[in-house]
Amino acid sequence: MKKKLFASVLALAMVFSMAACGTSSTPADSAAEPADSSKTAAEPVSGDIYVSAAASMTESLDEVIALFKEANPDANVITTYDSSGTLKTQITEGADCDVFISAAQKQMNQMDETSEEFEGTNYVLQGSRVDLLENTCVLVTNPNGDKNITDWQSFVTALSSAQSSDDLIFAMGNADVPVGAYTSKILTALGLDEAALASKGIISYGSNVKEVTTQVSEGSADCGIIYSTDAYSAGMEPAATADSSLAGKVIYPAAVMANTKNQEAAEAFLKFLQTDEAMACFEKVGFLAVK
């Protein structure tokens, strides 16, 4: 009887021992499993990243770049801000550019072989292009002016009754500047003849949106049409906002350039522009994420 009892105890001891071994092997098996790559932080990038961006992005993009530099201290982001038309010309003439951000689709389309507006030489790295931001056009007035322009109706009345620059000066972007193209649409939608106004000397054209903003804020123009983001940056209160029925959608496309010399860093920068952290900077000045 004692021998049978001892054998039973021994058998039970062996079962518990094997179970314990099985349990102790589980953490080792788990540790051997590969980590979830989606949770792995991206490796910092380095080197020069040349960015050509619409002038209306100056303040907000500078802030985003500072955040990007915190995560990528060995990266050197070199910016050129100007009208999208000027930037496009610079790129096609050989200027260094890894990432291009336009204030309208037209300039990007002209360099993108997949677009109907393509002009014959592709500069866009296919698969990298995104619609990054949306903006709005607004009417602003000289803060010290006396033209009583407070909305679109009074704007139309003022421009229609003006006979020369002695009566009123309206500032807008020229034809190859996106804000100028949007403004032309607004004038047409409001029933105003741009050519007739220009012939009277009423219109003062600017080479980019910053120049138009300066003309109005410093008083050389009585009113002008700029982006809401530029109005915010200049501390100007818009008199009226143009919805899509007046100006169409104001979309900012962005893409890595096909001849980039630092593709990994350029792609990382463009990806960072789409993060919540970057979007918070853009939305603070009036940009919207494209949905």
VEXVOFI-924113 format. One record per residue (C-alpha): residue in one letter; x, z, y. Coordinates in nm, 3 decimals. Example, Ala and Ser with C-alpha at 12.3 -4.5 7.8 and 13.67 -1.06 7.14 Angstrom:
# residues 2
<kolro r="A" c1="1.230" c3="0.780" c2="-0.450"/>
<kolro r="S" c1="1.367" c3="0.714" c2="-0.106"/>
END
This chain:
# residues 291
<kolro r="M" c1="0.000" c3="0.000" c2="0.000"/>
<kolro r="K" c1="0.282" c3="0.086" c2="0.239"/>
<kolro r="K" c1="0.456" c3="-0.243" c2="0.157"/>
<kolro r="K" c1="0.139" c3="-0.440" c2="0.238"/>
<kolro r="L" c1="0.092" c3="-0.252" c2="0.567"/>
<kolro r="F" c1="0.454" c3="-0.315" c2="0.667"/>
<kolro r="A" c1="0.417" c3="-0.688" c2="0.588"/>
<kolro r="S" c1="0.105" c3="-0.711" c2="0.803"/>
<kolro r="V" c1="0.274" c3="-0.539" c2="1.099"/>
<kolro r="L" c1="0.576" c3="-0.767" c2="1.065"/>
<kolro r="A" c1="0.352" c3="-1.078" c2="1.062"/>
<kolro r="L" c1="0.171" c3="-0.964" c2="1.375"/>
<kolro r="A" c1="0.502" c3="-0.896" c2="1.550"/>
<kolro r="M" c1="0.619" c3="-1.250" c2="1.475"/>
<kolro r="V" c1="0.294" c3="-1.398" c2="1.614"/>
<kolro r="F" c1="0.328" c3="-1.204" c2="1.942"/>
<kolro r="S" c1="0.694" c3="-1.300" c2="1.965"/>
<kolro r="M" c1="0.612" c3="-1.671" c2="1.932"/>
<kolro r="A" c1="0.331" c3="-1.642" c2="2.187"/>
<kolro r="A" c1="0.565" c3="-1.473" c2="2.432"/>
<kolro r="C" c1="0.820" c3="-1.752" c2="2.390"/>
<kolro r="G" c1="0.549" c3="-2.010" c2="2.453"/>
<kolro r="T" c1="0.444" c3="-1.832" c2="2.770"/>
<kolro r="S" c1="0.798" c3="-1.798" c2="2.904"/>
<kolro r="S" c1="0.858" c3="-2.172" c2="2.863"/>
<kolro r="T" c1="0.570" c3="-2.270" c2="3.098"/>
<kolro r="P" c1="0.749" c3="-2.202" c2="3.430"/>
<kolro r="A" c1="1.049" c3="-2.400" c2="3.310"/>
<kolro r="D" c1="0.823" c3="-2.694" c2="3.223"/>
<kolro r="S" c1="0.651" c3="-2.671" c2="3.564"/>
<kolro r="A" c1="0.983" c3="-2.656" c2="3.746"/>
<kolro r="A" c1="1.088" c3="-2.973" c2="3.573"/>
<kolro r="E" c1="0.790" c3="-3.168" c2="3.714"/>
<kolro r="P" c1="0.876" c3="-3.392" c2="4.011"/>
<kolro r="A" c1="0.769" c3="-3.272" c2="4.355"/>
<kolro r="D" c1="0.475" c3="-3.443" c2="4.523"/>
<kolro r="S" c1="0.648" c3="-3.709" c2="4.733"/>
<kolro r="S" c1="0.356" c3="-3.715" c2="4.979"/>
<kolro r="K" c1="0.446" c3="-3.362" c2="5.084"/>
<kolro r="T" c1="0.814" c3="-3.436" c2="5.134"/>
<kolro r="A" c1="0.918" c3="-3.453" c2="5.498"/>
<kolro r="A" c1="1.054" c3="-3.789" c2="5.611"/>
<kolro r="E" c1="1.429" c3="-3.809" c2="5.647"/>
<kolro r="P" c1="1.544" c3="-3.822" c2="6.012"/>
<kolro r="V" c1="1.650" c3="-4.164" c2="6.133"/>
<kolro r="S" c1="1.943" c3="-4.246" c2="6.359"/>
<kolro r="G" c1="2.085" c3="-4.515" c2="6.582"/>
<kolro r="D" c1="1.952" c3="-4.710" c2="6.878"/>
<kolro r="I" c1="1.583" c3="-4.804" c2="6.895"/>
<kolro r="Y" c1="1.502" c3="-5.051" c2="7.172"/>
<kolro r="V" c1="1.139" c3="-5.019" c2="7.285"/>
<kolro r="S" c1="0.967" c3="-5.260" c2="7.523"/>
<kolro r="A" c1="0.637" c3="-5.111" c2="7.640"/>
<kolro r="A" c1="0.367" c3="-5.183" c2="7.894"/>
<kolro r="A" c1="0.431" c3="-5.014" c2="8.227"/>
<kolro r="S" c1="0.107" c3="-4.818" c2="8.198"/>
<kolro r="M" c1="0.258" c3="-4.620" c2="7.910"/>
<kolro r="T" c1="0.558" c3="-4.488" c2="8.103"/>
<kolro r="E" c1="0.467" c3="-4.121" c2="8.144"/>
<kolro r="S" c1="0.291" c3="-4.066" c2="7.812"/>
<kolro r="L" c1="0.541" c3="-4.260" c2="7.601"/>
<kolro r="D" c1="0.832" c3="-4.073" c2="7.759"/>
<kolro r="E" c1="0.667" c3="-3.750" c2="7.643"/>
<kolro r="V" c1="0.615" c3="-3.886" c2="7.292"/>
<kolro r="I" c1="0.978" c3="-4.000" c2="7.275"/>
<kolro r="A" c1="1.092" c3="-3.647" c2="7.359"/>
<kolro r="L" c1="0.895" c3="-3.518" c2="7.060"/>
<kolro r="F" c1="1.036" c3="-3.792" c2="6.837"/>
<kolro r="K" c1="1.388" c3="-3.694" c2="6.944"/>
<kolro r="E" c1="1.328" c3="-3.334" c2="6.839"/>
<kolro r="A" c1="1.267" c3="-3.452" c2="6.483"/>
<kolro r="N" c1="1.532" c3="-3.726" c2="6.500"/>
<kolro r="P" c1="1.818" c3="-3.592" c2="6.713"/>
<kolro r="D" c1="2.054" c3="-3.874" c2="6.614"/>
<kolro r="A" c1="1.812" c3="-4.146" c2="6.725"/>
<kolro r="N" c1="1.855" c3="-4.299" c2="7.069"/>
<kolro r="V" c1="1.535" c3="-4.453" c2="7.209"/>
<kolro r="I" c1="1.606" c3="-4.702" c2="7.487"/>
<kolro r="T" c1="1.295" c3="-4.803" c2="7.682"/>
<kolro r="T" c1="1.206" c3="-5.093" c2="7.905"/>
<kolro r="Y" c1="0.876" c3="-5.064" c2="8.093"/>
<kolro r="D" c1="0.719" c3="-5.362" c2="8.268"/>
<kolro r="S" c1="0.421" c3="-5.594" c2="8.253"/>
<kolro r="S" c1="0.354" c3="-5.723" c2="7.903"/>
<kolro r="G" c1="0.408" c3="-6.082" c2="8.019"/>
<kolro r="T" c1="0.751" c3="-6.000" c2="8.159"/>
<kolro r="L" c1="0.847" c3="-5.807" c2="7.845"/>
<kolro r="K" c1="0.735" c3="-6.093" c2="7.621"/>
<kolro r="T" c1="0.952" c3="-6.334" c2="7.822"/>
<kolro r="Q" c1="1.250" c3="-6.099" c2="7.797"/>
<kolro r="I" c1="1.209" c3="-6.069" c2="7.419"/>
<kolro r="T" c1="1.178" c3="-6.443" c2="7.364"/>
<kolro r="E" c1="1.487" c3="-6.499" c2="7.580"/>
<kolro r="G" c1="1.696" c3="-6.268" c2="7.361"/>
<kolro r="A" c1="1.660" c3="-5.916" c2="7.502"/>
<kolro r="D" c1="1.715" c3="-5.638" c2="7.248"/>
<kolro r="C" c1="1.380" c3="-5.511" c2="7.121"/>
<kolro r="D" c1="1.296" c3="-5.325" c2="6.801"/>
<kolro r="V" c1="0.940" c3="-5.222" c2="6.892"/>
<kolro r="F" c1="0.708" c3="-5.401" c2="7.133"/>
<kolro r="I" c1="0.390" c3="-5.242" c2="7.273"/>
<kolro r="S" c1="0.173" c3="-5.474" c2="7.478"/>
<kolro r="A" c1="-0.121" c3="-5.386" c2="7.703"/>
<kolro r="A" c1="-0.316" c3="-5.684" c2="7.565"/>
<kolro r="Q" c1="-0.340" c3="-5.885" c2="7.246"/>
<kolro r="K" c1="-0.242" c3="-6.212" c2="7.417"/>
<kolro r="Q" c1="0.130" c3="-6.144" c2="7.458"/>
<kolro r="M" c1="0.165" c3="-6.013" c2="7.103"/>
<kolro r="N" c1="-0.040" c3="-6.300" c2="6.965"/>
<kolro r="Q" c1="0.189" c3="-6.554" c2="7.129"/>
<kolro r="M" c1="0.478" c3="-6.417" c2="6.923"/>
<kolro r="D" c1="0.286" c3="-6.365" c2="6.597"/>
<kolro r="E" c1="0.276" c3="-6.655" c2="6.352"/>
<kolro r="T" c1="-0.056" c3="-6.534" c2="6.207"/>
<kolro r="S" c1="-0.236" c3="-6.571" c2="6.543"/>
<kolro r="E" c1="-0.420" c3="-6.874" c2="6.680"/>
<kolro r="E" c1="-0.238" c3="-6.817" c2="7.011"/>
<kolro r="F" c1="0.105" c3="-6.840" c2="6.840"/>
<kolro r="E" c1="0.354" c3="-7.039" c2="7.049"/>
<kolro r="G" c1="0.589" c3="-7.154" c2="6.774"/>
<kolro r="T" c1="0.855" c3="-6.889" c2="6.718"/>
<kolro r="N" c1="0.768" c3="-6.574" c2="6.527"/>
<kolro r="Y" c1="0.901" c3="-6.242" c2="6.657"/>
<kolro r="V" c1="0.669" c3="-6.002" c2="6.474"/>
<kolro r="L" c1="0.776" c3="-5.830" c2="6.152"/>
<kolro r="Q" c1="0.477" c3="-5.913" c2="5.935"/>
<kolro r="G" c1="0.289" c3="-5.610" c2="5.809"/>
<kolro r="S" c1="0.406" c3="-5.387" c2="6.093"/>
<kolro r="R" c1="0.153" c3="-5.480" c2="6.364"/>
<kolro r="V" c1="-0.112" c3="-5.222" c2="6.452"/>
<kolro r="D" c1="-0.373" c3="-5.177" c2="6.725"/>
<kolro r="L" c1="-0.228" c3="-4.856" c2="6.866"/>
<kolro r="L" c1="-0.427" c3="-4.752" c2="7.172"/>
<kolro r="E" c1="-0.731" c3="-4.830" c2="7.383"/>
<kolro r="N" c1="-0.745" c3="-4.800" c2="7.761"/>
<kolro r="T" c1="-1.005" c3="-4.863" c2="8.033"/>
<kolro r="C" c1="-0.990" c3="-5.036" c2="8.370"/>
<kolro r="V" c1="-1.096" c3="-4.841" c2="8.677"/>
<kolro r="L" c1="-1.156" c3="-4.905" c2="9.044"/>
<kolro r="V" c1="-0.945" c3="-4.688" c2="9.275"/>
<kolro r="T" c1="-0.943" c3="-4.662" c2="9.653"/>
<kolro r="N" c1="-0.698" c3="-4.558" c2="9.921"/>
<kolro r="P" c1="-0.754" c3="-4.180" c2="9.952"/>
<kolro r="N" c1="-0.722" c3="-4.209" c2="10.332"/>
<kolro r="G" c1="-0.931" c3="-4.523" c2="10.363"/>
<kolro r="D" c1="-1.263" c3="-4.571" c2="10.538"/>
<kolro r="K" c1="-1.418" c3="-4.865" c2="10.351"/>
<kolro r="N" c1="-1.685" c3="-4.655" c2="10.180"/>
<kolro r="I" c1="-1.622" c3="-4.808" c2="9.840"/>
<kolro r="T" c1="-1.772" c3="-4.560" c2="9.594"/>
<kolro r="D" c1="-1.895" c3="-4.775" c2="9.305"/>
<kolro r="W" c1="-1.906" c3="-5.136" c2="9.180"/>
<kolro r="Q" c1="-2.199" c3="-5.226" c2="9.405"/>
<kolro r="S" c1="-2.025" c3="-5.112" c2="9.724"/>
<kolro r="F" c1="-1.706" c3="-5.281" c2="9.601"/>
<kolro r="V" c1="-1.888" c3="-5.615" c2="9.569"/>
<kolro r="T" c1="-2.046" c3="-5.569" c2="9.912"/>
<kolro r="A" c1="-1.711" c3="-5.489" c2="10.076"/>
<kolro r="L" c1="-1.528" c3="-5.785" c2="9.921"/>
<kolro r="S" c1="-1.813" c3="-6.027" c2="9.987"/>
<kolro r="S" c1="-1.834" c3="-5.935" c2="10.356"/>
<kolro r="A" c1="-1.457" c3="-5.934" c2="10.420"/>
<kolro r="Q" c1="-1.330" c3="-6.246" c2="10.597"/>
<kolro r="S" c1="-0.958" c3="-6.171" c2="10.607"/>
<kolro r="S" c1="-0.694" c3="-5.912" c2="10.527"/>
<kolro r="D" c1="-0.781" c3="-5.749" c2="10.861"/>
<kolro r="D" c1="-1.112" c3="-5.648" c2="10.705"/>
<kolro r="L" c1="-0.994" c3="-5.541" c2="10.359"/>
<kolro r="I" c1="-0.710" c3="-5.577" c2="10.110"/>
<kolro r="F" c1="-0.781" c3="-5.563" c2="9.738"/>
<kolro r="A" c1="-0.486" c3="-5.516" c2="9.499"/>
<kolro r="M" c1="-0.481" c3="-5.656" c2="9.146"/>
<kolro r="G" c1="-0.232" c3="-5.773" c2="8.885"/>
<kolro r="N" c1="-0.128" c3="-6.135" c2="8.883"/>
<kolro r="A" c1="-0.234" c3="-6.384" c2="8.617"/>
<kolro r="D" c1="0.036" c3="-6.310" c2="8.355"/>
<kolro r="V" c1="-0.018" c3="-5.933" c2="8.373"/>
<kolro r="P" c1="-0.280" c3="-5.789" c2="8.133"/>
<kolro r="V" c1="-0.440" c3="-5.574" c2="8.402"/>
<kolro r="G" c1="-0.465" c3="-5.890" c2="8.613"/>
<kolro r="A" c1="-0.640" c3="-6.077" c2="8.331"/>
<kolro r="Y" c1="-0.882" c3="-5.786" c2="8.283"/>
<kolro r="T" c1="-0.945" c3="-5.774" c2="8.658"/>
<kolro r="S" c1="-1.023" c3="-6.145" c2="8.669"/>
<kolro r="K" c1="-1.288" c3="-6.085" c2="8.401"/>
<kolro r="I" c1="-1.434" c3="-5.801" c2="8.605"/>
<kolro r="L" c1="-1.453" c3="-6.011" c2="8.924"/>
<kolro r="T" c1="-1.627" c3="-6.291" c2="8.735"/>
<kolro r="A" c1="-1.872" c3="-6.049" c2="8.572"/>
<kolro r="L" c1="-1.954" c3="-5.907" c2="8.917"/>
<kolro r="G" c1="-2.017" c3="-6.254" c2="9.060"/>
<kolro r="L" c1="-1.707" c3="-6.260" c2="9.280"/>
<kolro r="D" c1="-1.494" c3="-6.573" c2="9.331"/>
<kolro r="E" c1="-1.129" c3="-6.473" c2="9.293"/>
<kolro r="A" c1="-0.996" c3="-6.803" c2="9.430"/>
<kolro r="A" c1="-1.215" c3="-6.778" c2="9.741"/>
<kolro r="L" c1="-1.108" c3="-6.419" c2="9.802"/>
<kolro r="A" c1="-0.741" c3="-6.512" c2="9.759"/>
<kolro r="S" c1="-0.775" c3="-6.802" c2="10.003"/>
<kolro r="K" c1="-0.894" c3="-6.554" c2="10.268"/>
<kolro r="G" c1="-0.586" c3="-6.339" c2="10.212"/>
<kolro r="I" c1="-0.798" c3="-6.053" c2="10.085"/>
<kolro r="I" c1="-0.616" c3="-6.021" c2="9.751"/>
<kolro r="S" c1="-0.268" c3="-5.870" c2="9.716"/>
<kolro r="Y" c1="-0.118" c3="-5.944" c2="9.374"/>
<kolro r="G" c1="0.115" c3="-5.706" c2="9.190"/>
<kolro r="S" c1="0.367" c3="-5.792" c2="8.919"/>
<kolro r="N" c1="0.260" c3="-5.495" c2="8.705"/>
<kolro r="V" c1="0.004" c3="-5.216" c2="8.707"/>
<kolro r="K" c1="0.244" c3="-4.964" c2="8.863"/>
<kolro r="E" c1="0.289" c3="-5.193" c2="9.161"/>
<kolro r="V" c1="-0.087" c3="-5.225" c2="9.206"/>
<kolro r="T" c1="-0.124" c3="-4.847" c2="9.179"/>
<kolro r="T" c1="0.143" c3="-4.793" c2="9.444"/>
<kolro r="Q" c1="-0.019" c3="-5.038" c2="9.686"/>
<kolro r="V" c1="-0.344" c3="-4.843" c2="9.675"/>
<kolro r="S" c1="-0.200" c3="-4.491" c2="9.665"/>
<kolro r="E" c1="0.035" c3="-4.559" c2="9.958"/>
<kolro r="G" c1="-0.233" c3="-4.733" c2="10.164"/>
<kolro r="S" c1="-0.107" c3="-5.092" c2="10.184"/>
<kolro r="A" c1="-0.425" c3="-5.188" c2="9.997"/>
<kolro r="D" c1="-0.772" c3="-5.047" c2="10.046"/>
<kolro r="C" c1="-0.870" c3="-5.064" c2="9.680"/>
<kolro r="G" c1="-0.751" c3="-5.198" c2="9.347"/>
<kolro r="I" c1="-0.818" c3="-5.216" c2="8.977"/>
<kolro r="I" c1="-0.577" c3="-5.036" c2="8.745"/>
<kolro r="Y" c1="-0.591" c3="-4.851" c2="8.413"/>
<kolro r="S" c1="-0.747" c3="-4.508" c2="8.385"/>
<kolro r="T" c1="-0.413" c3="-4.378" c2="8.253"/>
<kolro r="D" c1="-0.232" c3="-4.491" c2="8.567"/>
<kolro r="A" c1="-0.501" c3="-4.336" c2="8.786"/>
<kolro r="Y" c1="-0.447" c3="-4.009" c2="8.599"/>
<kolro r="S" c1="-0.069" c3="-4.024" c2="8.634"/>
<kolro r="A" c1="-0.099" c3="-4.101" c2="9.007"/>
<kolro r="G" c1="-0.354" c3="-3.823" c2="9.064"/>
<kolro r="M" c1="-0.620" c3="-4.071" c2="9.177"/>
<kolro r="E" c1="-0.991" c3="-4.023" c2="9.116"/>
<kolro r="P" c1="-1.156" c3="-4.348" c2="9.000"/>
<kolro r="A" c1="-1.449" c3="-4.472" c2="9.204"/>
<kolro r="A" c1="-1.588" c3="-4.665" c2="8.906"/>
<kolro r="T" c1="-1.502" c3="-4.744" c2="8.544"/>
<kolro r="A" c1="-1.531" c3="-5.085" c2="8.383"/>
<kolro r="D" c1="-1.700" c3="-5.078" c2="8.045"/>
<kolro r="S" c1="-1.647" c3="-5.349" c2="7.783"/>
<kolro r="S" c1="-1.926" c3="-5.562" c2="7.934"/>
<kolro r="L" c1="-1.709" c3="-5.608" c2="8.245"/>
<kolro r="A" c1="-1.352" c3="-5.616" c2="8.115"/>
<kolro r="G" c1="-1.379" c3="-5.650" c2="7.740"/>
<kolro r="K" c1="-1.186" c3="-5.411" c2="7.518"/>
<kolro r="V" c1="-0.845" c3="-5.304" c2="7.651"/>
<kolro r="I" c1="-0.638" c3="-5.279" c2="7.331"/>
<kolro r="Y" c1="-0.264" c3="-5.208" c2="7.307"/>
<kolro r="P" c1="-0.108" c3="-5.367" c2="6.995"/>
<kolro r="A" c1="0.233" c3="-5.255" c2="6.872"/>
<kolro r="A" c1="0.475" c3="-5.406" c2="6.622"/>
<kolro r="V" c1="0.830" c3="-5.394" c2="6.495"/>
<kolro r="M" c1="1.016" c3="-5.710" c2="6.591"/>
<kolro r="A" c1="1.132" c3="-5.940" c2="6.310"/>
<kolro r="N" c1="1.491" c3="-5.951" c2="6.438"/>
<kolro r="T" c1="1.528" c3="-5.574" c2="6.468"/>
<kolro r="K" c1="1.878" c3="-5.446" c2="6.401"/>
<kolro r="N" c1="1.750" c3="-5.102" c2="6.296"/>
<kolro r="Q" c1="1.436" c3="-5.164" c2="6.091"/>
<kolro r="E" c1="1.418" c3="-4.825" c2="5.923"/>
<kolro r="A" c1="1.435" c3="-4.640" c2="6.254"/>
<kolro r="A" c1="1.199" c3="-4.884" c2="6.426"/>
<kolro r="E" c1="0.938" c3="-4.841" c2="6.152"/>
<kolro r="A" c1="0.977" c3="-4.463" c2="6.165"/>
<kolro r="F" c1="0.925" c3="-4.467" c2="6.543"/>
<kolro r="L" c1="0.613" c3="-4.685" c2="6.518"/>
<kolro r="K" c1="0.477" c3="-4.459" c2="6.246"/>
<kolro r="F" c1="0.541" c3="-4.153" c2="6.466"/>
<kolro r="L" c1="0.341" c3="-4.313" c2="6.750"/>
<kolro r="Q" c1="0.037" c3="-4.298" c2="6.522"/>
<kolro r="T" c1="0.065" c3="-3.928" c2="6.438"/>
<kolro r="D" c1="-0.174" c3="-3.665" c2="6.572"/>
<kolro r="E" c1="0.115" c3="-3.514" c2="6.766"/>
<kolro r="A" c1="0.183" c3="-3.838" c2="6.952"/>
<kolro r="M" c1="-0.185" c3="-3.919" c2="7.000"/>
<kolro r="A" c1="-0.236" c3="-3.585" c2="7.172"/>
<kolro r="C" c1="0.013" c3="-3.697" c2="7.440"/>
<kolro r="F" c1="-0.155" c3="-4.035" c2="7.481"/>
<kolro r="E" c1="-0.508" c3="-3.894" c2="7.492"/>
<kolro r="K" c1="-0.406" c3="-3.638" c2="7.754"/>
<kolro r="V" c1="-0.362" c3="-3.916" c2="8.011"/>
<kolro r="G" c1="-0.671" c3="-4.112" c2="7.908"/>
<kolro r="F" c1="-0.570" c3="-4.333" c2="7.616"/>
<kolro r="L" c1="-0.791" c3="-4.344" c2="7.308"/>
<kolro r="A" c1="-0.693" c3="-4.401" c2="6.948"/>
<kolro r="V" c1="-0.829" c3="-4.735" c2="6.825"/>
<kolro r="K" c1="-1.100" c3="-4.683" c2="6.564"/>
END
